[in-house]
């Protein structure tokens, strides 16, 4: 069930179309705060690596967020000396704030960032962005916890990193392996829709972006990296960990209550196999059956515990009615959220009222079974009562699922989205061959004759992408500054 009726979806994945000469394919952002010592060698090393190995036009953007040393002057000199380098100044701190501001203003179809210490080996940069250029993936991250990664760092940071990712897996059901590696990339059309949903402006920005993307069904590509810890890192581990845990709680609560409009991103691509029609197979039936069985099993245990407790103080009929009423309310709420995917509070009262009607049918079945048992024997054993109730509940469960699916939680998406309102991406035009890079530079033997940089930023996909304001009001809140 949808939680947001905002029109428009992302376009289908495809290889990035061609663009006018001079527009960069890749924009690598380096967020910095008081990095006057490391900034120049970092940028020069990155620039040399991209000029030597990257087959497309690129840009390096230095995102200076409120540095108080000579970092702005160093950045300005680099921008003056190297034509592919630009600088962007923010007057507030926060890595997430810097990334959102630069990514929102960039015209490159692929956006990336890396930490200024260059702890990640740069040979992983092309494998990071290649799946985004080809259309295979929507986001890409470097992973220090992949089996083939080679990492050099102390036991303290290793423990913190693995513990944090275990927390994400346990609390937010995250499936990606490394949320905090400062080496990530995203397609610009995806960023335009995803970034306005991300609230954090600091170090939790990465994690929140990945969790929302994963929950919305976007594809995240992971690249094993070679990574060497920077012993001079200025990151405050305790404060960062505290802020991250607060972010985990905030995002987890928002996901649990359904307050995030993830349907702006859910199943956005025309090549998604879940959108394929299969004759005579109802959509989502298998998943709903599994969810209903799990909820039903737990509800039955809950019901039996309640019945056993109420039976101590009252007769069998009254204990059955009370136990079934309480468990029915819990069952309806659990099936509403977990089995049929209904989020938010809209229609909750109506669903509970319909659930009570279904409860009445179950009450009739179980009460009738107890009445039949009482007619058969005047003093049935407690175990016999439970066995009869289990059998009656199994019959009521089948009927409950059919009524829930057809009456209480019907799938009305087709009614809510008439075909005329659905957005279809425009066909991609053929823009001809790519312009060649300057002859004096030497590159690895990649074939670039059929690709030109970044037309996605200004042509085909603009009409098919939801236009949202990328910067949230919270960006100006001084309480968010780090």
PyMOL commands that set and color helices and strands:
alter all, ss='L'
color gray80, all
select helices_A, chain A and resi 39-53+71-81+95-105+124-134+155-172+188-197+205-215+237-257+262-264+273-275+285-311+316-339+348-376+382-408+413-416+419-421+455-457+462-464+473-476+478-480
alter helices_A, ss='H'
color red, helices_A
select strands_A, chain A and resi 26-32+58-65+85-90+110-114+139-143+150-152+183-187+220-224+226-228
alter strands_A, ss='S'
color yellow, strands_A
deselect
rebuild
show_as cartoon
